Structure formats: structure tokens, C-alpha cells
């Protein structure tokens, strides 16, 4: 016969490693701290990945514009050179954009001389952006430019002498070779020039004649380019022998 105690033991559910009850207890009840930590890490990673894929907008202020002009024309005024740009993309893609290296190019090669309003639209505004980054907006979205023919002209060199010589010395003669130099720029700017003054040549304290080779030409108009340089010879002598004068030679 089976005793009552033995019968009770025979119907007790098994909780050994091989039983279903054991594994259910391990999965749903035990090690909660580790399971919560794993869940937290999973959520953090999910939010991080999702955030990187979210499209956001970013505004870059005072981005410098450059202009591409026809070969025979130049911009003669000073158009607005900076704009505010709004870009869109993921945070990762936008982080690749360096505002200082971003140089939008406005193409005006198809425009004729005169004052022109240029719309800053795709196709006319060229800008290298990382893949995944898009141009959303510009402010302002247009710019006024004045286009003029580019011309070249010769101007007479005017040597500039400064400083004092000790008595009885004086400047007898100043010679510039070549006597004329070429300049280039927008027609109205070049035609407004009368002469080509040199940078200041100091004679302070000198007693002997001297040369100033490769003397630069000083033209304050930033729209005009100087294409040549000149060599200046300054003749110094005792006063009374002849009248000081300035001369240029070819």
C-alpha cells in the first residue's frame, strides 16, 4: 500500500531545471533588475537611432555669396554679399555643413549690361551640399547687381614723393619707367581715373640719387585692377643748380 505521505509527494508539481514551471519562473519573475536594465538600454538606442533619422531644419546666417559673371563684364556696384540660408536634413547630415566653407555661387553669365534683379533660385544659385541636405529657403531671395563691360586702359604714371631732404639738397628729377601702365575694370570706374599715382616714395634725409625698383601703383578703387608696375629713379642734387622737375620715360 502507498502511504498518504507518499501519495502527497507523488502529485507535487516538479520545479526542477527541466520543468515548464521552472522556465516560466526564470523568464517572468527572476532577475528583474537585469531585465529592466536591458529594456532601458534598448529604449535609449531606439530613440537615438530614430532621432538621427528625423528631418530637422537649420538656419545659417551671413553666408557669403560669390558671383559668376560673363567673361567681358564685371559687377560695378557693391551688391549684397551675404544671405541667410535654411537647410533641411538629418542632424548627422547637417553636422557636415561648415558655414564658413559654404560658398553659394550666383550665375549671371546670361545677363546683359545694366541693373539686374537676380532671383536666388535653384539653377541660378549653385551650392555644394552633402548628400541628404537640401536647400529650403534664402533670405533675401533676390539681389540687385549692376553689370558693366570690362575695359582696359593706359594711364600716365604719377610718382609720389614724400619727406624732406637736408639742406642744401633737393629733388632734381623723378623718372618713371615705363611712363604708362595698364588698368582693367568696369568701364565707369576705369574711365573715371585720370592718372596712375605710385605708392609714396620717401626721400627723408637722403643726399644721393636712388632708384625705387618695381614701385607699386596705388589706385584706391577696389574695382580696378592694376596690370603693371613701374621703376622710379629719383635724382637728388644741391639746390641752385637746376629747377626740380618730374619726368616719365617709356
Secondary structure as UniProt FT lines:
FT   HELIX           4..11
FT   TURN            17..18
FT   HELIX           20..28
FT   HELIX           32..53
FT   STRAND          55..68
FT   TURN            71..72
FT   STRAND          73..75
FT   STRAND          82..90
FT   HELIX           91..94
FT   TURN            95..96
FT   TURN            99..101
FT   STRAND          104..107
FT   TURN            109..110
FT   STRAND          114..119
FT   TURN            123..124
FT   STRAND          125..126
FT   TURN            131..132
FT   STRAND          134..139
FT   STRAND          142..162
FT   TURN            167..168
FT   STRAND          169..177
FT   STRAND          180..186
FT   HELIX           187..191
FT   STRAND          196..202
FT   TURN            204..205
FT   STRAND          210..215
FT   TURN            222..223
FT   STRAND          225..226
FT   STRAND          230..238
FT   TURN            239..240
FT   STRAND          245..248
//
